[in-house]
Amino acid sequence: MKRIILQQGEEDRIRLGHPWVYDNEVDRIYEGKIAATELVPGDCADIESSRKEYLGRAIVNPHSKIIARIYSPSKEGIDKGFFKRRIREATFRRASFRDLSRETARLVFAEADFLPGLIIDRFVGWPLTEIEAANIERPLSFASAEAALGPPHSWLTVQLLAWGMDCRREMIIDALEEVMTAGYDSPAGIIEKSGAQVRTLEGLPLREGLIKGIFPSGGIVIFENDLPFIVDLPEGQKTGFFLDQRDNRLLAGKYAAMLRTATDETELRVLDACSYTGAFGIHALRAAEKARITMLDTSAAALEGARKNVALNGVADRINTIEADVFDSLRNLERRKEHFDMVILDPPAFAKSRTALGEALRGYKEINLRAIKLVRPGGILITCSCSQALDESRFRRMIAEAAADAERRLIQLDFRCQAQDHPVLTGYDESLYLKCGFYRVV
């Protein structure tokens, strides 16, 4: 077993819980008591401080800036039994706050579940073709689907983002299938979604596709907060549905209902910018009677998915869609003097790395400034960032600066991060990536 000795002072961050060792933090490498010159990608190594204090065991990749990812504070090895234990433990933690027999959830969140570079999502529902053939009354609910079609099925997506996980791919899939079959059900299909560009930093090719079982043509229908959504796991962005916003979307619906109760207007106007397949907007539509939503996205396919989702939810007569760039469209809406009771901003990550943060902040400020100007006095702005490189403090400051430039004031109603099934590991700030602010605009 090789030993990686850190330079003096570099162990402080790791002692606080950060699981990464960067290549420029390494002082020496030993194999036993003999100096070694090479690390083999995917191998395990022990991490020690400059004073030879043991810090943990890691998987290594000398081709990456992150040369080692710590997976255990003890000297345990990695085999199929290891993966079964870790996946079972992560699933058990989710079962304390999710009903996994009927709810879709992230089962493994990489370093935050002590499986660095491994992400596993489990989707629970029925094939869309079966839903359509059953002709179930809209709005569709989990109970009505189960009554017509019987118990739901499950599908799994797997993302392998680090060399140490990718080289153990078959072992992980076997362990995952055994744990799920023993604890819940045999998955109808397992789909790999290792298409993230971060794999290139590990020296790995991008790879996506069906690993085992089947995935139905036309997609599947899952339920979030008992609202139905169509998901296409092989073709959709990331896994086809952003599970991390689950609780924030539920809260958006509650605020929409509150606005509808408070307003004298016959219609509540909501703008869902960067709507993707409409999950935020649909929560608002279902919660607020007579609300009307404008869904804005650059993708025609995403908007077509949104239209199918609003039909499943029985609110197809209350939306209109705009296929356009969010920057251009917000400016055009402002020029036309449009106003909304609620504006939702959930853009993609503008900052993929810290080097792109300056330009990203300018982009975030621009869309927030335009959005604030579109909100009626007393209305609500819901604004998000999933950029890992943009921390909460800078995000909050950007919002304050956007409000000042718009000559409006904001009252914070709530501030959230990602859902519980995307846990935050103390000392590992990268695991706290999602920011979602709820503000009243005055």
C-alpha positions in Angstrom: 0.0 0.0 0.0 1.5 3.4 -1.0 1.6 6.3 1.4 1.1 9.9 0.4 2.9 12.3 2.7 1.5 15.9 2.6 3.5 19.1 2.8 3.6 20.9 6.1 0.3 22.6 6.9 -1.7 21.0 4.1 -3.4 18.6 6.5 -5.5 21.3 8.2 -8.3 21.3 5.6 -8.4 17.5 5.6 -8.8 17.4 9.3 -11.8 19.6 9.0 -13.4 17.0 6.7 -12.4 17.9 3.2 -11.8 14.7 1.3 -9.6 15.9 -1.6 -5.8 16.0 -1.8 -4.4 18.2 -4.7 -1.3 17.3 -6.5 0.6 20.4 -5.4 0.0 19.5 -1.7 2.0 16.2 -1.9 5.5 16.2 -0.5 6.6 12.5 -0.9 5.2 9.1 -1.8 6.3 5.9 -0.2 5.6 2.2 -0.7 6.3 0.8 2.7 9.5 2.5 3.8 10.8 2.9 0.3 10.4 6.1 -1.7 8.1 5.6 -4.7 7.7 7.7 -7.8 4.5 6.6 -9.4 0.8 6.2 -8.4 -1.4 3.9 -10.4 -4.8 5.4 -11.3 -7.6 3.8 -9.3 -5.3 2.3 -6.6 -5.8 3.0 -2.9 -3.2 4.9 -0.8 -2.9 6.1 2.8 -2.8 9.8 3.4 -0.5 11.1 6.1 0.5 14.5 7.4 4.0 15.9 7.3 4.4 14.5 10.8 3.3 11.0 9.6 -0.2 11.3 11.3 -2.7 9.0 9.6 -5.5 11.0 7.9 -7.4 8.4 5.9 -7.4 6.0 2.9 -8.0 7.3 -0.6 -8.4 6.4 -4.2 -5.8 8.0 -6.4 -5.4 9.4 -9.9 -2.0 10.9 -10.8 -3.6 12.3 -14.0 -5.9 14.6 -12.1 -5.4 17.8 -10.2 -7.2 16.0 -7.4 -4.6 13.4 -6.9 -6.4 11.6 -4.1 -10.0 11.3 -2.8 -10.4 10.1 0.8 -13.1 7.5 1.2 -12.5 6.2 4.8 -10.8 7.3 8.0 -9.7 3.7 8.6 -7.6 1.3 6.5 -10.4 -0.5 4.9 -10.1 -2.0 1.4 -12.5 -1.7 -1.5 -14.4 -4.8 -2.7 -18.0 -5.6 -3.6 -18.8 -6.0 0.1 -17.5 -2.4 0.7 -19.8 -1.0 -1.9 -22.8 -3.0 -0.6 -22.2 -1.6 2.9 -21.8 2.0 1.7 -24.8 1.9 -0.6 -27.0 0.2 2.0 -26.0 2.8 4.6 -26.7 5.7 2.3 -30.1 4.2 1.3 -31.0 3.7 5.0 -30.3 7.4 5.7 -32.7 8.4 2.9 -35.3 6.0 4.2 -35.5 8.1 7.4 -37.1 11.0 5.5 -38.3 9.5 2.2 -40.7 6.7 1.5 -38.5 4.9 -1.0 -41.3 2.5 -2.0 -43.0 5.4 -3.8 -40.6 8.4 -3.8 -37.8 9.1 -6.2 -34.5 10.1 -4.5 -30.8 10.4 -4.8 -29.4 7.4 -3.1 -25.7 8.2 -3.2 -24.2 11.7 -3.4 -20.5 11.0 -4.0 -18.1 12.3 -1.3 -21.0 13.3 1.0 -21.9 9.6 1.2 -18.2 8.6 1.4 -18.2 7.2 -2.1 -16.1 9.8 -4.0 -17.1 10.3 -7.6 -20.2 8.1 -7.5 -23.7 9.4 -7.8 -26.8 7.1 -7.9 -30.4 8.2 -8.4 -33.5 6.0 -8.1 -36.6 6.8 -10.0 -40.0 5.3 -9.0 -43.0 5.3 -11.3 -44.6 3.8 -14.4 -43.9 3.9 -18.2 -45.7 6.8 -19.8 -47.2 4.4 -22.4 -48.9 2.5 -19.6 -50.2 5.7 -18.1 -51.6 6.9 -21.4 -53.2 3.5 -22.2 -54.9 3.4 -18.8 -56.6 6.8 -19.6 -56.5 7.8 -16.0 -58.4 11.0 -15.1 -56.3 14.2 -14.9 -54.8 15.6 -12.8 -52.8 12.4 -12.3 -51.9 11.3 -8.8 -49.7 8.5 -7.4 -52.8 6.9 -5.9 -54.8 6.9 -9.2 -51.8 5.5 -11.1 -51.3 2.7 -8.5 -55.0 1.9 -8.5 -55.0 1.5 -12.3 -51.6 -0.1 -12.8 -50.5 -1.8 -9.6 -47.2 -1.2 -7.7 -44.6 1.1 -9.4 -41.4 0.1 -10.9 -37.9 1.6 -10.3 -35.0 2.6 -12.6 -31.5 3.6 -11.5 -29.0 6.0 -12.9 -25.3 5.8 -12.1 -22.7 8.5 -12.6 -19.0 7.5 -12.3 -17.0 10.8 -12.1 -13.7 9.6 -10.7 -11.2 7.1 -12.0 -11.3 5.0 -8.8 -15.0 4.4 -9.3 -14.9 4.0 -13.1 -12.4 1.2 -12.9 -14.7 -0.6 -10.5 -17.8 -0.1 -12.6 -18.9 -3.7 -12.8 -18.4 -4.3 -9.1 -20.5 -1.2 -8.3 -23.3 -2.2 -10.6 -23.4 -5.7 -9.1 -23.4 -4.4 -5.5 -26.1 -1.8 -6.3 -28.4 -4.4 -7.9 -28.0 -6.8 -5.0 -28.7 -4.1 -2.4 -31.8 -2.8 -4.2 -33.2 -6.2 -4.9 -32.8 -7.3 -1.3 -34.2 -4.1 0.2 -36.8 -2.8 -2.3 -37.2 -4.3 -5.8 -35.2 -5.5 -8.7 -34.7 -2.4 -10.9 -36.3 -2.5 -14.3 -33.3 -0.8 -15.8 -29.9 0.7 -14.9 -28.7 3.6 -17.0 -25.2 5.1 -16.9 -25.1 8.9 -17.1 -21.3 9.5 -17.0 -21.4 12.3 -19.5 -20.3 15.1 -17.3 -17.3 17.1 -18.5 -15.6 16.7 -15.1 -14.6 13.2 -16.3 -12.2 14.7 -18.8 -10.3 16.2 -15.9 -9.8 12.7 -14.7 -8.6 11.5 -18.1 -11.8 9.5 -18.6 -14.0 9.4 -21.8 -17.7 10.5 -21.6 -20.0 7.5 -21.5 -23.8 7.1 -21.4 -26.3 4.4 -22.1 -28.4 1.5 -20.8 -26.3 -1.0 -18.7 -29.0 -3.5 -17.7 -32.7 -4.1 -18.2 -34.9 -1.8 -20.3 -36.0 1.8 -20.4 -39.4 2.4 -21.9 -39.8 4.4 -25.1 -41.4 7.7 -24.3 -40.1 7.9 -20.8 -41.5 7.2 -17.4 -43.8 9.1 -15.0 -42.5 9.8 -11.5 -44.1 11.8 -8.7 -42.6 14.7 -6.8 -44.8 16.0 -3.9 -47.5 13.9 -5.5 -47.3 15.8 -8.8 -46.5 13.8 -11.9 -43.6 14.5 -14.2 -42.3 12.7 -17.3 -38.6 11.8 -17.2 -36.4 10.5 -20.0 -33.4 9.1 -18.2 -31.2 8.3 -21.3 -31.9 11.5 -23.1 -32.6 14.2 -20.5 -30.1 16.7 -19.1 -28.1 15.2 -16.3 -30.5 12.4 -15.3 -33.5 14.0 -16.9 -34.9 15.6 -13.7 -33.3 17.8 -11.1 -34.1 16.1 -7.8 -32.2 18.7 -5.7 -34.9 21.3 -6.1 -37.7 19.1 -4.7 -38.3 21.1 -1.4 -37.7 24.5 -3.0 -40.4 23.7 -5.6 -42.8 22.8 -2.9 -42.2 26.0 -1.1 -42.6 28.0 -4.4 -46.1 26.5 -4.6 -46.9 27.6 -1.1 -45.8 31.1 -1.8 -47.9 31.1 -5.0 -50.9 30.0 -3.0 -50.3 32.8 -0.5 -50.0 35.4 -3.3 -53.2 34.2 -4.8 -55.0 34.5 -1.5 -53.7 38.0 -0.9 -54.3 39.5 -4.4 -57.5 41.0 -5.6 -56.6 40.2 -9.2 -58.5 37.4 -11.0 -55.3 36.0 -12.3 -51.9 35.4 -10.7 -49.1 35.8 -13.3 -45.9 33.8 -12.9 -42.8 33.7 -15.0 -40.8 30.5 -14.8 -37.5 31.4 -16.5 -35.1 28.6 -17.5 -38.1 26.4 -16.9 -36.7 23.1 -18.4 -39.6 20.7 -18.2 -41.7 23.0 -15.9 -41.3 21.5 -12.4 -41.2 24.9 -10.6 -44.0 26.4 -12.6 -46.3 23.3 -12.2 -45.9 23.4 -8.5 -47.1 27.0 -8.6 -50.0 26.2 -11.0 -51.3 23.3 -8.8 -51.0 25.3 -5.6 -52.6 28.6 -6.8 -56.0 28.5 -8.4 -56.3 30.7 -11.5 -52.5 31.2 -11.7 -51.2 31.5 -15.2 -47.6 30.6 -16.0 -45.2 31.8 -18.7 -42.5 29.1 -19.2 -39.3 30.4 -20.8 -36.4 28.1 -22.0 -34.0 28.0 -24.9 -34.8 24.3 -25.6 -37.8 23.4 -27.7 -37.6 19.8 -26.5 -37.7 21.0 -22.8 -40.7 23.1 -23.5 -42.5 20.2 -25.3 -41.8 18.2 -22.1 -43.2 21.0 -20.0 -46.4 21.0 -22.1 -46.8 17.2 -21.6 -46.2 17.7 -17.8 -48.9 20.4 -17.5 -51.3 18.1 -19.3 -50.6 15.3 -16.8 -51.3 17.8 -14.1 -54.6 18.9 -15.6 -53.5 22.6 -16.1 -52.7 22.7 -19.8 -55.0 25.7 -20.3 -53.0 27.9 -17.9 -49.6 28.1 -19.5 -47.9 29.7 -22.4 -44.3 29.0 -23.5 -41.5 31.2 -24.9 -38.5 29.5 -26.7 -35.8 32.1 -26.3 -32.5 33.1 -24.7 -33.2 34.1 -21.1 -31.1 37.3 -21.3 -32.8 38.5 -24.5 -36.3 37.5 -23.3 -36.1 39.2 -19.9 -35.0 42.4 -21.7 -37.9 42.1 -24.2 -40.4 41.6 -21.4 -39.1 44.7 -19.6 -39.4 46.8 -22.8 -43.0 45.7 -23.2 -43.6 46.7 -19.5 -44.7 43.3 -18.6 -45.1 42.5 -14.8 -45.5 39.3 -12.8 -46.6 38.4 -9.3 -43.8 35.8 -9.1 -40.6 35.4 -11.1 -38.6 32.1 -10.8 -35.0 32.0 -11.9 -33.4 28.6 -12.0 -30.6 28.9 -14.6 -27.9 26.3 -15.4 -24.5 26.7 -13.7 -22.9 29.8 -15.2 -19.6 29.1 -13.3 -18.2 25.7 -14.1 -14.9 26.6 -12.3 -13.5 29.4 -10.1 -11.7 30.9 -13.1 -15.1 31.5 -14.7 -16.6 33.1 -11.6 -16.2 36.8 -12.6 -18.1 36.4 -15.9 -20.7 34.2 -14.2 -21.4 36.8 -11.6 -22.0 39.4 -14.3 -24.5 36.9 -16.0 -26.3 36.2 -12.7 -26.5 39.9 -11.8 -27.9 40.7 -15.3 -30.8 38.2 -15.1 -31.6 39.0 -11.5 -31.7 42.7 -12.2 -34.1 42.2 -15.1 -36.2 39.7 -13.1 -36.5 42.1 -10.2 -37.8 44.9 -12.5 -40.5 42.5 -13.8 -41.9 41.7 -10.3 -44.9 43.8 -9.2 -44.5 45.6 -5.8 -45.4 43.0 -3.2 -44.6 40.1 -5.5 -42.0 37.4 -5.0 -38.6 36.6 -6.6 -37.3 33.1 -6.4 -33.7 33.0 -7.6 -31.3 30.1 -7.7 -27.7 29.1 -8.5 -26.3 25.6 -8.8 -22.7 26.9 -9.5 -20.5 25.1 -7.0 -17.8 27.8 -7.5 -20.3 30.6 -6.4 -20.6 30.5 -2.6 -23.6 31.7 -0.6 -22.0 35.0 0.5 -21.2 36.1 -3.0 -24.6 35.0 -4.3 -26.4 37.0 -1.6 -24.2 40.1 -2.4 -24.9 39.7 -6.1 -28.7 39.7 -5.4 -28.3 42.8 -3.2 -26.4 44.6 -6.0 -28.9 43.6 -8.6 -31.8 45.0 -6.4 -29.9 48.3 -5.9 -29.3 48.7 -9.6 -33.0 48.0 -10.3 -33.9 50.6 -7.6 -36.0 48.1 -5.7 -35.7 46.7 -2.2 -35.9 43.0 -1.2 -37.2 41.4 1.9 -35.8 37.9 2.4 -38.6 35.4 3.1 -36.5 32.2 3.1 -33.1 30.9 1.9 -32.6 27.2 1.1 -30.0 24.8 -0.3 -30.5 21.4 -1.9 -32.9 18.7 -0.7 -31.9 16.3 2.1 -31.0 13.4 -0.2 -28.1 15.6 -1.5 -26.4 15.9 1.9 -23.9 18.5 2.9 -20.6 17.2 4.3 -19.1 19.5 7.0 -15.7 20.8 5.9 -16.4 20.0 2.2 -17.9 23.2 0.9 -18.3 21.8 -2.6 -21.1 19.6 -1.4 -23.1 22.8 -0.5 -23.6 23.9 -4.1 -27.3 24.9 -4.5 -28.5 28.3 -3.3 -32.2 29.3 -3.5 -33.4 32.6 -2.2 -37.1 33.6 -1.7 -37.6 37.4 -1.7 -40.5 39.8 -1.5 -39.9 42.7 -3.9 -41.0 46.2 -2.6 
